[in-house]
Amino acid sequence: MHAWQEHVAAARFPARLVPLVKGSGGIAARLLERDDIPWFEGDPTPALVAAVRSAVALLRSRFGDDPSGWRWEAVHVAHWRHPLSNDATAPAFDVGPAPVDGSGDTVRNTGAGSPPYAAASGAEYRMVVDFEDPERFLAVQNVGNSGQPGSPHYADQFGPWVSGTYHTIAPGREDVERDLEGTTVLEP
């Protein structure tokens, strides 16, 4: 898709703008789904073939000639770096790294950013609601509910987020009070 988006952008934009606009994949996806826009002069098949060849050449240059080594998990890694993180503090503050499925073009959006193809963005909080029973729903967050390193909830949802596992949320007051671990009282 990355190579196709680049070819689609190059068909209409000057070379200096292609890096800026190629990430907007809506038109590229639409051209794959139905060719109802006269984006290319003539048949779009040669551009599609060129994009596939570009993608295969990139894979070969990066991962070798054996397609069994072309694994998404080798490049699509979630690694949430803490703003205070550096080489000395990374184990204490960072969350990850871990390979994750999905991409910026899937329902399970895990983005695709920098370094190339890394899971550097996407849905940090996922929620599945059955409106037949809105008093209970499924959710998962990409790290945890606490922003305090050392808390048991600092990164406790990262594993479930990576694996696509959800937990049940019951937002009713009785359910919240039953599940609470503690309270904090702020006084002036």
C-alpha positions as CSV (number, residue, x, y, z in Angstrom):
1,M,0.0,0.0,0.0
2,H,2.9,2.3,0.8
3,A,4.3,1.9,-2.7
4,W,0.9,2.3,-4.3
5,Q,0.2,5.5,-2.4
6,E,3.5,6.8,-3.6
7,H,2.7,6.0,-7.3
8,V,-0.8,7.6,-6.9
9,A,0.7,10.8,-5.4
10,A,3.4,10.9,-8.1
11,A,0.7,10.8,-10.8
12,R,-0.7,14.2,-9.8
13,F,1.8,16.0,-7.6
14,P,5.3,17.5,-8.2
15,A,8.1,15.2,-6.9
16,R,8.8,17.7,-4.1
17,L,5.3,17.2,-2.7
18,V,5.0,13.4,-3.1
19,P,6.5,12.7,0.4
20,L,4.1,15.1,2.0
21,V,0.9,13.8,0.4
22,K,1.6,10.1,-0.2
23,G,0.4,9.2,3.4
24,S,-3.1,10.3,2.6
25,G,-4.3,6.9,1.3
26,G,-8.0,7.6,0.7
27,I,-7.7,8.1,-3.0
28,A,-5.2,5.2,-3.4
29,A,-7.7,2.9,-1.6
30,R,-10.6,4.1,-3.7
31,L,-8.6,3.5,-6.9
32,L,-8.1,-0.1,-5.8
33,E,-11.7,-0.6,-4.8
34,R,-13.3,0.9,-7.9
35,D,-11.6,2.8,-10.8
36,D,-14.2,5.5,-11.1
37,I,-11.8,8.5,-11.0
38,P,-9.7,9.4,-14.0
39,W,-6.6,9.7,-11.9
40,F,-4.1,8.2,-14.3
41,E,-3.9,9.0,-18.0
42,G,-5.3,5.8,-19.5
43,D,-5.2,2.4,-17.9
44,P,-4.0,2.4,-14.2
45,T,-2.7,-1.2,-14.5
46,P,0.9,-0.2,-15.4
47,A,1.1,2.1,-12.3
48,L,-0.2,-0.7,-10.1
49,V,2.3,-3.2,-11.5
50,A,5.1,-0.6,-11.0
51,A,4.0,-0.2,-7.4
52,V,4.0,-3.9,-6.8
53,R,7.5,-4.2,-8.3
54,S,8.7,-1.3,-6.2
55,A,7.3,-3.0,-3.0
56,V,9.0,-6.3,-3.9
57,A,12.3,-4.6,-4.6
58,L,12.1,-2.8,-1.3
59,L,11.3,-6.1,0.6
60,R,14.3,-7.8,-1.2
61,S,16.7,-5.0,-0.3
62,R,15.6,-4.9,3.3
63,F,15.0,-8.5,4.1
64,G,16.7,-10.6,1.4
65,D,15.4,-12.7,-1.5
66,D,13.6,-15.4,0.6
67,P,9.9,-14.3,1.1
68,S,9.7,-16.4,4.3
69,G,11.8,-13.7,5.9
70,W,9.5,-10.9,5.0
71,R,7.7,-10.7,8.3
72,W,5.5,-7.8,9.3
73,E,6.4,-8.4,13.0
74,A,10.0,-7.6,12.2
75,V,9.2,-4.0,11.4
76,H,5.8,-3.3,13.0
77,V,6.8,-2.9,16.6
78,A,5.1,-0.9,19.3
79,H,7.5,1.0,21.5
80,W,6.1,3.8,23.5
81,R,9.0,6.0,24.7
82,H,8.4,8.1,27.8
83,P,9.2,11.9,27.3
84,L,12.0,11.6,29.9
85,S,13.4,8.4,28.4
86,N,16.9,8.1,27.4
87,D,19.3,5.1,27.2
88,A,19.7,5.0,30.9
89,T,16.0,5.3,31.9
90,A,14.4,3.4,29.0
91,P,13.8,0.2,31.0
92,A,12.1,2.1,33.7
93,F,9.9,4.5,31.7
94,D,9.4,3.0,28.2
95,V,6.6,0.6,27.3
96,G,7.6,-2.1,24.8
97,P,9.0,-2.8,22.4
98,A,6.8,-5.6,21.1
99,P,5.7,-6.8,17.6
100,V,2.0,-6.1,16.9
101,D,-0.3,-6.9,14.1
102,G,-2.6,-4.4,12.4
103,S,-1.6,-1.2,10.6
104,G,-3.0,2.2,9.8
105,D,-5.3,0.7,7.2
106,T,-7.0,-2.0,9.4
107,V,-9.8,-2.0,11.9
108,R,-7.2,-2.8,14.6
109,N,-5.4,0.4,13.8
110,T,-1.8,0.3,15.1
111,G,-0.5,3.0,12.8
112,A,2.6,3.0,10.7
113,G,5.1,5.6,11.4
114,S,8.7,6.2,12.2
115,P,11.0,4.3,12.1
116,P,9.4,3.1,8.8
117,Y,6.4,0.8,9.4
118,A,6.7,1.0,13.2
119,A,3.4,0.9,15.2
120,A,4.0,4.5,16.2
121,S,0.4,5.7,16.3
122,G,-3.1,4.3,15.9
123,A,-5.9,3.7,18.4
124,E,-4.5,4.0,21.9
125,Y,-7.9,3.1,23.4
126,R,-10.2,0.5,21.8
127,M,-13.8,0.0,22.8
128,V,-16.4,-2.4,21.6
129,V,-20.0,-1.6,22.7
130,D,-23.1,-3.7,22.1
131,F,-25.8,-1.1,22.4
132,E,-28.2,-3.8,23.3
133,D,-26.4,-3.9,26.7
134,P,-24.5,-0.6,27.1
135,E,-24.0,-1.2,30.8
136,R,-21.1,-3.5,29.9
137,F,-18.6,-3.1,27.2
138,L,-15.1,-4.3,26.2
139,A,-12.1,-2.1,26.2
140,V,-8.3,-2.0,26.2
141,Q,-5.7,0.8,26.4
142,N,-2.3,0.7,24.7
143,V,-0.4,1.2,28.0
144,G,-2.2,1.5,31.3
145,N,-4.3,3.8,33.4
146,S,-1.5,5.3,35.4
147,G,1.1,7.7,34.1
148,Q,3.3,7.0,37.1
149,P,6.2,4.7,36.4
150,G,6.3,2.0,39.1
151,S,2.6,1.8,39.5
152,P,1.1,-1.6,38.8
153,H,-1.1,0.1,36.3
154,Y,1.6,2.0,34.4
155,A,1.8,-0.6,31.6
156,D,-0.5,-3.4,32.6
157,Q,-2.7,-3.1,29.5
158,F,0.2,-3.2,26.9
159,G,0.2,-7.0,26.6
160,P,-3.6,-7.2,26.1
161,W,-3.4,-4.3,23.6
162,V,-0.7,-6.1,21.6
163,S,-2.6,-9.4,21.6
164,G,-6.0,-7.9,20.9
165,T,-7.5,-9.0,24.3
166,Y,-10.2,-6.9,25.9
167,H,-11.5,-6.6,29.4
168,T,-15.1,-5.8,30.5
169,I,-15.9,-2.3,31.7
170,A,-19.0,-1.9,33.8
171,P,-19.5,1.9,34.2
172,G,-22.4,1.8,36.7
173,R,-21.6,3.3,40.1
174,E,-22.2,0.0,42.0
175,D,-19.8,-1.8,39.6
176,V,-17.2,0.9,39.9
177,E,-17.3,0.9,43.6
178,R,-17.1,-2.9,43.7
179,D,-14.0,-2.9,41.4
180,L,-12.1,0.0,42.9
181,E,-8.7,-0.6,44.4
182,G,-8.4,2.6,46.4
183,T,-9.5,6.2,46.6
184,T,-7.6,9.4,46.6
185,V,-9.0,12.5,48.4
186,L,-7.7,15.9,47.4
187,E,-8.2,18.6,50.1
188,P,-7.2,22.2,49.9
